Amino acid sequence: MLKVNNLNLQFGSLVLARDVSFTLKPGQVTAILGPNGTGKSTLLKTLFGDIKVDSGDIGFGDEHLTPKTLAKWRSRFGYMPQDIHFDIGLSVVEVILLGRIDALSLRVDETLLSEALDILDSMGLAHLANRDVRTLSGGQCQMMLFAQALMRKPQIMMLDEPVSALDLHYQHVLLEHLRQQTQQHNYTTVMVLHDLNLAAQYADNLLVLKGGELVATGDPKQILTAELVEDIYNVKAQVFCDESGVPFVRTLRSNQAA
């Protein structure tokens, strides 16, 4: 399990984490929600070790994140950041293979190549294997980076707004694949999402941030309410549930709310 205890993080007068504590369990997908500027991406970077905390502890199993353990700590992650731009002429499959850079040599192992192609094929993207990454759309690039993260065979999957550039079809392709792989390989998975309905459909657990504090955590079926949406986003909403109890958020225009 990935455990965060009493995490505090502040930039100048901006408080991004105030005594934040939570536990992420293997085999589960956790979605981080909250308004812009509340520190969602910063929290991911902190978990990865890119940002030093003011105080608090981050641990995985029996190991804790410290400057001395940083290299080993990061080796556990399949990290898909929010923005990456490619200015080098590599093919899609070559970028995916970089997910296993520790195992690469001058000659690419056929097993690794087959594995990379299988990942692409499982997401319906085999036709992109030999495409120059500089010709990809933003959505295609996101799918490629997701495939690279899977290629790492991580213990912890961490994704920052992984569907922000994807059309409706590929949003569900990526998130369904992520959920299946998390359960199959017992990943500890955490991602930042803005779409509350996608979070409700695909996450087992929500972490809701506001003003540097963790204001709610738990099963979407239990905590995703109209009152929470209004408190966090200052938007009136209605929350319905389908036959499985999965909530659906319908936001209201100001004249509807009145």
C-alpha positions, 0 to 999 in steps of 0.5 A: 500500500502507498501511505501518505501521513500528515503531508504538508506542502506550501509555496510562499503563501499558497498552501497546497497540502495541509496535514493530508493523509490517505492510503492507496490500496493495490488492485484499486483505482483512485481518482483525485478530484478538485478545482483548478489550482488546488494541488492535484498535479503537485500531489502526484509530483510529490508522490513521485519525489519531484517535489520535496515536502515541508513535513510528513511521510510517504511510504510504500510497503516498508520503504519510505521516500527519502533522498537516499531512496529516490532512485529505487522509489521511482523505479516502481512507478509507471508515471504518465505526466500531463504534458510531454512534447516530442521533438525527436524522430522516434516511432511510436513503438520505440517510445513505448520500448523506452518504458523498459529502458533498463532492459534495452541494448543495442539490439531490441529483444524480440520479446520486448518488441512483441510485448510493446506491439501487443499493448498497442494492439490491445488498445486498437492502436497497432496501426500507429506502431511505426508512425513518427511521434511528431505526427501524432495528435494530442490524443494519440500521444496520450494513448502512446504514453499510457502504453509506455507506462504499462510497458514498465510493469510498475507497482504504482500507476500514476496518471495526470489527466490521462484523458484530457485530449481523448475523444469519447471512445478512447476515454473509455478505452484507456480507462477500461484498460487501466481498470482491467490492468490494475485488477489483473496485476494488482497495481496501486493506481492513482490518477487526476481527473476533472470529469466527475462522471468518468471518476464515478464509473472507473474509480474505486476510491476518490480523493477530493481536494480543496484549498490544500485539504483533503475534504472527502475520501471514499467510494464514489457511490457514498461521497459523490453528492450534490452537496459535495459538488457545490461545495467543491466547485461552487456549481449547483448539480443533481446526482442520479444513480444508475441500476448499479448505484453508480452516481451520475452528476448533472450540473445546472445552469444558473437559471436552472439552479434558481 
